[in-house]
Each structure stands twice: as structure tokens, then as C-alpha cells.
Amino acid sequence: MLGNNFKKCLQKMGFEIYESRGLVEVNISEKTKAEREAENQHLTVNELLERTCNAYWKTEEEGDAAQKSKFIKSLKTSLEPILNM
């Protein structure tokens, strides 16, 4: 217990004094390991798709027909095994 003088001093300064205590429960949903892994995979796929789009548009804007064709052929070659699963 706080001494009365100390308690009055704190109250004058604007502090509230509580003379009991209890457990405060806060519900924070923790993600499971599988949920974290799934979220990380989702973020990785999104980043790769965004980088691919950026590379395509850069080639589209700055490249000639041969560079565009090479980019598309390379992309198709990379994706075919995945698309045919």
C-alpha cells in the first residue's frame, strides 16, 4: 500500500491510484506456422509477379521487337513446367 502523503502527491499531479490489481486478458490471435508460411508464399508470388510485369513493361517501352520476343519466349519457357502440372 502506498503511504497517504505519497498517494495525495501523485493524485495532485493527475495520477490515478489503484489499490487493487487484476489480470487483464487481451485476445491476440497468433498465426500458426502454416498460416505464416502460406502468407509468406503469397507475398513472394505477388512480388515475383510484380517484378515480371515491371520487366515486361520496361521491355515494351524501351526494347526492340527482338528483345520483346526474347523476353516472352524466356517467360514462356520458365512458366510451361508450372502451367502443365
N, C-alpha and C positions, 0 to 999 in steps of 0.2 A: 504494500500500500504506500502511496505517496504521502509525504508529510503535508499537512494542511497549508503551510506557508508556501511551499513549492507548488502545490496544486493551485492556489489562488494566483500566484505569479504567472503560471502558464495560462490560466484562464484569462487573465488581464491582457495577455499577449495574443489572445484569439484562438488558443488551442482548446480542443475539446478533450476532456478527460474521461476515459472509460475505466471503470473499476472492475470489469469482468472481461473474460475473453472466451472466444469460442472458435470452432473450426468453420472456416468459410470454404465451401466447395465450389470450384469453378469447372464446369464441363468443357473440356477442350478435346475435341475428337482427334485422336492420334491416328495418323495414317499407318496402315500396315506396310510391311516391307514390300509386298506385292503391289500395293497401290502406289507407293513411291517409285518403284521400278516402272510401272505402267506409265506414270506421269512423266518420268524421265525419257522413256522411249517416245512418248507422244511429242515432247518438246524437241527431241533430237530429229524426229521425222519432219516436224514443222520447220526447223532450222534448215535442214537439207533441202526441202522443197523451196524455201525462200531463196537460198543460195543458188539453186538451179535456175529459178526464174530470173534472178538478177543476172546470172551469167548469160542466159538466153537473150534477155533484152539488151545487154551490153553488146553481144554479138550481132543482134539485129540492127542496132543503131550504128555500130562502128565497123562491123565486118563486111567483107565482100561475100558474094554468093558461095565461093569455095569454103570460106570459114563457117558460114551458116550451115552448109551441107555437112561439113566435118563435125560440127557440134551436134547436130541432130543425129547423125549416124552413131557417134560416140554415146549419146544418151540412150538411143535405142539398144545398142549392144549391151550397155550396162543394165538396162531395165528388163530386157527379154527374159532372162532366167527367173526374175522375180515375178513377172506377169504370168509366166507359164507354170507356176507352182500348183 
